[in-house]
Amino acid sequence: MTYFCTMMRVYEEITPNNNVMKFICDETLTQGGIEFDKNSTASESPLAQVLLTVPFIQKIFITANFVAIEKIDAIEWSDVVEDLKEIINDHLEENAVLAPMKKAPISIYAEMTPNPAAMKFVSNTMLAPEIIEIKSRDKAAGVPLAVAIYKEYPFVEEVFIVDNYVSLTKNETEDWSLWAMDVRSFITHYLQAGGIVFDEFYEFTTEAPEHVVVKPQEEFSSVEQQIKSILDEYVQPAVANDGGNIELIEFDEETRTARMLLQGACSGCPSSTATLKNGIEGILKEMMPNVVDNVEAVNG
């Protein structure tokens, strides 16, 4: 087979191994590295599929901006290097060095939370890098997923999105046992169709009740920073698992009280007060003796 090209975008580079030659390309091919040999199907690389049909080629390694080829001893590079450069160059021109990555199918599963009004819908893909908390449909601007959910399901009152899950809080007119699978299917189809979770310039902000001012973390005292670290390590994973979030509002050194903001499924949950008193308060008292005496919960 003869290969023709108008402009060479590939050049060879020798390596310490006489049987290995690097073919440097003028663009990045991949962030990782993939190795192929004669037993490989090479489905990830049209280029590798072609090169592996050449009898003297033993292995191929594609990474960064180069293709490394290992040959057998009986062949000299000077006899084959130009042909190999043309093969690689042609595949580079056709954007066929590596096959396009197949988009992983999106799956969603529904999960109960301690809050009977809230249901958690977990995705196998990341949805939001920071917390998105929407307390009413008139505040859903900038979050197309929330807009779509409010439009489809009038009984949904609050939408909480972070990491790989959506936590929805309903009103008393409907029961999750009747709607969980329908909502799961709706979110799955929305994301599979390429639906946007939040707009490009959406501002991630912590929504708190009007009478509550959440202290910026950069203004935390050393004690507040310590409380925050304990929450992040020992409390937050369990709270997130239940579809919620907990933020430190502030610590009052005079009353030794840590005020917490509850968000998502934790907000308004009947078991939240008991959980805080029996769990979080106990952890803070144990890990910060004579510093923290009380925990106060504020629903977001």
Residue pairs with C-beta under 8 A, 6 or more apart in sequence:
3 83
3 86
3 87
3 89
3 90
4 86
4 90
5 86
5 89
5 90
5 93
8 85
8 86
8 89
9 25
9 26
9 27
9 89
9 92
9 93
10 23
10 24
10 25
10 26
10 85
10 88
10 89
10 92
11 23
11 24
11 85
12 21
12 22
12 23
12 24
12 77
12 81
12 85
13 21
13 22
13 23
13 24
13 66
14 21
14 22
14 77
15 21
15 22
15 68
17 70
19 58
19 70
19 71
19 72
19 73
20 68
20 69
20 70
20 71
21 68
21 69
21 71
21 77
21 81
21 84
22 66
22 67
22 68
23 66
23 67
23 68
23 69
23 84
23 85
23 88
24 65
24 66
25 65
25 66
25 67
25 88
25 92
25 97
26 65
26 92
27 65
27 92
28 64
28 65
29 62
29 63
29 64
29 65
29 66
29 67
29 97
29 98
30 62
30 63
30 64
30 98
32 63
33 61
33 62
33 63
33 64
34 44
34 45
34 48
34 61
34 62
34 63
34 98
35 59
35 60
35 61
36 42
36 45
36 48
36 52
36 59
36 60
36 61
36 62
37 52
37 58
37 59
37 60
38 52
38 58
40 48
40 52
42 48
42 49
42 52
42 60
43 49
43 99
44 98
44 99
45 60
45 62
45 97
45 98
45 99
46 91
46 96
46 97
46 98
46 99
47 60
47 62
47 67
47 87
47 88
47 91
47 96
47 97
47 98
48 60
48 62
50 87
50 91
51 57
51 60
51 69
51 84
51 87
52 60
56 71
56 72
56 74
56 75
56 80
57 69
57 70
57 71
58 70
58 71
58 72
59 69
59 70
60 67
60 68
60 69
60 70
61 67
61 68
61 69
61 70
62 68
62 97
62 98
67 88
67 97
69 84
71 77
71 80
88 97
91 97
104 124
104 125
105 192
106 123
106 124
106 125
106 188
106 191
106 192
107 123
107 124
107 188
108 121
108 122
108 123
108 124
108 184
108 187
108 188
108 191
109 121
109 122
109 184
110 119
110 120
110 121
110 122
110 180
110 181
110 183
110 184
111 119
111 120
111 121
111 122
111 243
112 119
112 120
112 176
113 119
113 120
113 167
113 242
113 243
113 244
113 265
113 269
114 242
114 265
114 269
114 271
114 275
115 169
115 242
115 243
115 244
115 265
115 266
115 268
115 269
115 270
115 271
115 272
116 176
116 270
117 169
117 170
117 171
117 172
117 268
117 269
118 167
118 168
118 169
118 170
118 243
118 244
118 264
118 265
118 269
119 167
119 168
119 170
119 176
119 180
119 183
119 243
120 165
120 166
120 167
120 242
120 243
120 265
121 165
121 166
121 167
121 168
121 183
121 184
121 187
122 164
122 165
123 164
123 165
123 166
123 187
123 191
124 164
125 164
125 191
126 163
126 164
127 145
127 161
127 162
127 163
127 164
127 165
127 166
127 197
128 161
128 162
128 163
128 197
128 198
128 204
129 204
130 162
130 204
131 160
131 161
131 162
131 204
131 206
131 245
131 263
132 143
132 146
132 159
132 160
132 161
132 162
132 197
132 198
132 202
132 204
133 158
133 159
133 160
133 161
133 206
133 207
133 245
133 263
133 264
133 300
134 140
134 143
134 146
134 158
134 159
134 160
134 207
135 157
135 158
135 207
135 300
136 157
136 158
137 147
137 150
139 207
140 146
140 147
140 150
140 159
141 147
142 198
142 199
142 201
142 202
142 203
143 159
143 161
143 197
143 198
143 199
143 202
144 195
144 196
144 197
144 198
144 199
145 159
145 161
145 166
145 187
145 190
145 191
145 195
145 196
145 197
145 198
146 159
146 161
148 186
148 190
148 195
149 156
149 159
149 166
149 168
149 183
149 186
149 187
150 156
150 159
152 186
153 168
153 170
153 179
153 183
153 186
155 170
155 171
155 173
155 174
155 179
156 168
156 169
156 170
156 171
157 169
157 170
157 171
158 168
158 169
158 267
159 166
159 167
159 168
159 169
160 166
160 167
160 168
160 169
160 243
160 244
160 245
160 263
160 264
160 265
161 167
161 197
161 198
162 240
162 245
162 264
163 240
165 243
166 187
167 243
167 244
167 264
167 265
168 183
169 264
169 265
169 267
169 268
170 176
170 179
191 197
206 214
206 247
206 261
206 263
207 300
208 214
208 249
208 261
208 298
208 300
209 298
209 299
209 300
212 249
212 261
212 298
213 249
214 247
214 249
214 250
214 261
215 224
215 248
215 249
215 250
217 228
220 228
220 248
221 251
221 253
223 251
223 253
223 288
223 291
224 248
224 250
224 251
226 288
227 248
227 251
227 258
227 284
227 288
227 292
228 248
230 283
230 284
230 287
230 288
231 246
231 248
231 280
234 283
234 287
235 246
235 279
235 280
235 283
236 245
236 246
239 245
239 246
239 266
242 265
242 266
243 264
243 265
243 266
244 262
244 263
244 264
244 265
244 266
244 267
244 269
245 262
245 263
245 264
245 266
246 260
246 261
246 262
246 263
246 266
246 280
247 260
247 261
247 263
248 258
248 259
248 260
248 261
249 259
249 260
249 261
249 298
250 258
250 259
251 257
251 258
251 259
251 292
252 258
252 259
255 293
255 294
256 291
256 292
256 293
256 294
257 292
257 293
257 294
257 295
257 296
258 284
258 292
258 294
258 295
258 296
259 295
259 296
259 298
260 276
260 280
260 295
260 296
260 297
260 298
261 298
261 300
262 268
262 269
262 272
262 297
262 298
262 299
262 300
263 300
264 300
266 272
267 299
267 300
268 299
272 297
272 299
273 297
276 295
276 297
277 295
280 295
281 292
281 294
281 295
284 291
284 292
284 295
285 292
285 293
